[in-house]
Amino acid sequence: MNPFGLIQIGLILSCTTIISSLQCNRLPLQQRRVIENSLRLLDKMGKKFPQQCLREKMSFRFPTQVLQPKQKESVGVAIEEIFQNIFYIFSKNLTLAGWDGTALDEFQNGLYRQIEQLEACVIKKHTYYHRSKEASRLKLKKYFQKIDCFLKDKQHDLCSWEISRAEMRRCLQLIDKMTRKL
């Protein structure tokens, strides 16, 4: 390859790095938009919380400490993990939920795009934040396993999905509250 070709490749790589870092810097603003849209879609997916489900309500106890670390980059790690778990939960056995399919698809697509963006930013800082990522991941894994087990125990019935949808709304509101502080 000639020297001019190497210079072009170098320029392209440096431009993509700059663009990528700009995207990471704008991530909190993007997250707020995604969360606002996700909350709107969660409301649109289902109807008002059914009265018959009130007696089945359960407290899953979200581990709020994962959104209050000392380094703000660790918050991104936790948010990525939360979005991945929400995406996982809302990707299976939804037949009994009876939700609006278009809103559900838009919700899943928005989460997926945000997960990809977060992964790209977190991977850059992966080695430095590996320990905090693992600690957050374990706490969040327990939390989301409770929700998953609850859904399985209730055989993914309407009330279990409505309770889970309300819990995901709460998760997204906590993330929104944290990203506004950053």
Secondary structure as GFF3:
##gff-version 3
##sequence-region A 1 182
A	DSSP	alpha_helix	3	25	.	.	.	ID=ss1
A	DSSP	alpha_helix	27	45	.	.	.	ID=ss2
A	DSSP	three_ten_helix	51	56	.	.	.	ID=ss3
A	DSSP	three_ten_helix	64	67	.	.	.	ID=ss4
A	DSSP	alpha_helix	72	89	.	.	.	ID=ss5
A	DSSP	alpha_helix	101	124	.	.	.	ID=ss6
A	DSSP	alpha_helix	130	153	.	.	.	ID=ss7
A	DSSP	alpha_helix	158	181	.	.	.	ID=ss8
###
